[in-house]
Amino acid sequence: MDFPNPIWVSGKISRDTFFRDFTLRFSSLLQATKPGDQITLFINSGGGETHTALGIYDLLISSVRSVVGVVAGAAQSGASLILQACSWRIMSQHSTLLLHKSKVTVSGSVENAQEALNVFARLDEKIYKIYAERSGKKLECTTPSILLHSLYLILVFCRTLQ
């Protein structure tokens, strides 16, 4: 299998250097390729900051390049979300795809804390919708009670790399 024009998501997904470095590399790939060309996104990450993962998802999903996601190791949390932006998703035999409900730490007034909780509840719904669309399942099928009541749920709906 050929993996042209590689780019990587590895390590912790953060809004500082990770986001800057990724967008610079992605921008360089966009300049070096033409619409319709394939970009290979290699993923081995435990995830990180939700808003940054959604931002990268938005960049990839709006690209006029064909982005193929290859998980070699782990696509956990925000990294599993980024994978969903890929037009083709491949996982090696021993890789893990993992998602979980948002983790939130809040402080301040009750009103501010409640608004922060509401923001993350809306983010969870957006994320569930993305998984539902990409898996071809109804929204209620991607938010089972096990996800609502447990920390982690492993989903595998990707093609396995032989």
N, C-alpha and C positions, 0 to 999 in steps of 0.2 A: 504494500500500500504506500502511496506517495503522499508526503506531508509538506507541500510547498508553503513558502512565506510564513515561517513560524513566528509565533509570539507566545509569551508565557504569562500565566497567572500562577504564582507560587508564593508561599509564605503568607503572612498576614495581610489581608486587604484593609488598607487604611486610607484616610483622606489626604494624607500628607505626601510623602515621597512615593508611595506605591501608586497612587492615582496619577500623579505627575509623570512618573516614569512610564506607566502603562500607556497613557494617552500620547506621550511623545513617541513611543515605539509604534503605536497603532497609526498615528499620523504619518510617520515615515513609511509604513507599509502601504498606506493608502496612496501616497505619492509614488511609490515604486511599482504599484500594480494598476491595472485598469478595471473598470466595472466588469463584473462577471468572473474575475480571477478568484481563485481560492486562497483564503488565509487559514492557516492551521493554528488553532488556539490550544496549546498544551496546558492542562490544569493539574496541579498538585498543591492544594491549599486547604487549610482548616477553616477558611472563611475570614470573617472580620466585620467591619463596619457596614451596616445594612444600607445606608444611603449611598455609600461609595459603590457597593455591589450593584445597586439599582442604576446608578449613573453609568457604570460600565455596561450593564445589560442594555440600557437605552442606546449607547454609542454603537454597540455591536448589532443590535436588531435593526437600526436605521441605516446600516452600511449597505452599499450597493455591491459589496463583495460577498462571495459565498464563504461563510465562516464555518469551518469544521472544528468541533470541539473534541479533543482527545484527553480523556482522564487517565492518567498513569499515576496511581497512588490514591489521592482523595480529592473529591469535590464536595466539601462540607460547608454547610451554612451558606454564606454569601457566594462561595465559589460554585455551589450547586445551582444557585440562581443565575449566575453568569453563564453557566453551561447552557441554560435554557434559551439563550439568545442565538445559539448556533443552529444553523440549518440542518446539520447532521451531527449527531452526538455518538461518540464511540468511547467505550470503557475497556481497559485491559481487564483480564480475567480476575485479578486480585484487587481491583479498585473498589472504592466505596463512595457511594452517593448518599449524603446525609443532609436532612433539613430538620429544623426545630422551630418552635415558636420564638418570637423575639424576646430577648432578655433586656430588661429595662431597669435602670437605676435612676430614681428621681429624688429631687430635693426641692425645698422651697415651700411656697404656700400650697394649701390643699388644692386651690383652683389651678395653679401651675402644674402641680403633680398630676392632677386628673387630665389636664389637656395633653401632657406628655404621654400618658397612658392611652388616650384616645388616638393620638398620632400613630403610635406603634400598633394599635389595633387595626387602624386603617392600612398601615403598611403590611401587616400580616394578610389582610384581605387581598391587597394587590398581589402579593407574592403567591397566595393560593390560586388566584385567577391565572397568573402566568403558568403555574404548574398544571392547572386544569387544561388550559389551551394547548400546552406543549404535549401533554400526555393523551389528549383526546378524550379525557374523562369529564364528567359533569363536576361542577365546583364542589358539590357536597361529597363526591367520591374522593377528592383530594384533601379533604379536611375531616378525616375520620375521628371518632371520639378518642382513639388511641393518640392521635396527634394533639388533641386538645388537652389530654390529661397526662401525657408523658413528656419527657424532655426531648426525646429523639425518635425519629422514624426513618428507617432506611428505605428508600424507594429506588428501584432499579427499573427504568423503562428506557434504557439506552441499548444500542447494539454493542455486543461484546467484541472486542478486538481479538481476533484469532491468533 
